[in-house]
């Protein structure tokens, strides 16, 4: 077999994720930026809440891109649940290049049938809360 079928994230799917994440941010009284990218890390949807900090726009995009390209959540916890050593986190960031990879929590892959079809990145709240907001978006997508 020389090709394999693949799924793609739609604009409707992106809207579902962003809308649910925005609702969660409002519920938690947080002002954030929310970014959704496709599997290649390319921007598909973005929303910065009123009074959101400008620098968080880039951080949200980088979190989403990092999660999409690694097919893993950003942060210091590895896929096996163990903590990733600081030197490994730094090595990953330097290898990929500043602006292309970030290890701060808040980037989450979007998977369908085990295939990563994109990712969501959230920035503006404490990083664990960013992750919670992003997860609300993914949960809404999975339940739609």
N, C-alpha and C positions, 0 to 999 in steps of 0.2 A: 504494500500500500504506500503510495507516494504522497497522499494528502490525508488530513484528518478533519472532521467537522469541528467547528468552533462556535461558541455562543458569543454574542456581543451585547453589551449594555445599551439600552435604548434611552432616549430622552425622557420617556415616561418613567422608566426605572430611576433615572437620576433625580427627577422631580419628586418622586416618592421618598427617596433617601433624604434629600435636602429639606423637604417640608417636615418630615418627622424629626429630623435633627434640630431644626429651628424650634419646633414645639417643645422638644426636650430642653433646649437651651433656655427658652422662656420660662419653662416650669422651674428650672434650677436657678433662674435669675442670673444668667450668664450672658455676656455679649461676646459672640464668637464669629469667626469666619469658617465657612464650610465649603469644601472642595470635593468634587467627584471627578475621577479620571478613569479612562479605559484601561485595559490590561497593559498597554504600552506606556502608561503614565501620562497620556495626553489629556488635557483639560476638556471636560464635557459639561460641567455645571459648577457654578460658583455663586456664593451669596455671602456678603459681609453685612452683618447686622448694623443698624444705626448706632453710631458712636463706637463701632469696632475699630481697633487700632490698625493702622496701615500695615505695620510690619507683620501682623498676624496673617495677612493675605498670602504672603510668600511662605510663611511657615506652614499654613494649612495645605498649600499646594505641594510643598516638599514632603510633608507627612504622607499625603495621598500617593504621590509618586513613589516614595520609598516602599510603601506597603504593596503597591501594585507590582513593582519590579522585583521585590523579594518574595512576593506572595505570602507575606507574614506581617503580623501587627508590628508597628514600631514600638520601641521601648527596650528595656533591658532584660526582658524575660523571653527566653528562647522558645522555640516550638515545643520542646520537651518539658517546659515549665521551669527550667533552671535559669539562674541569673547569668547573663552574658557578661564576661569580664570587661572592664573599662578599656583595656588595650585592644580587645577585639572590636568593640564599638568604634573606637577611634580609627582603627585600621580600615574598617568598612567605609567609614565616612571619607577618609583620605583616598581610598582606592577608587571610589565612585566619583568623588569630586564634590567640593563644597557647593551647596545649592541644589544638588541632585539627590542627596541622601541625608536623612536625619534620624537620630535614634530616640527622640523624645516621644513619649506615648501620645496617641491621638490619631495615628494612621492605621486603618483597618482594611484588609482585603475583602472584596466582595466575591463570594464563591457560589457557583451554581453547579450542582452535581460534581463537586470536587474540582471544578475548573475555575481558576481566578479570572473573572471578567472585568475587574477594575478594582478601585479602592476609594475610600472616603478619608479625608483628612480634616481635622477640626483643630482650631487654635484660638486661644483667647482666654480660656479658663485654666485652672490648674490642670496639668496634663492628665491625671487620672479622670478628671471630669470631662476633659476633651474626649477621652476614649469612651466614656459613658454616653456622651451625646452622639458620637459617631455610631456606636452600637445601636442606639435607638433608631437611627436611620436604616441600618442594615436589617434590623428586626422587622421594621415596617416593609422593607423591600421583600424580605423572605415570606412575609405573611400576606402580601398583596395578591 
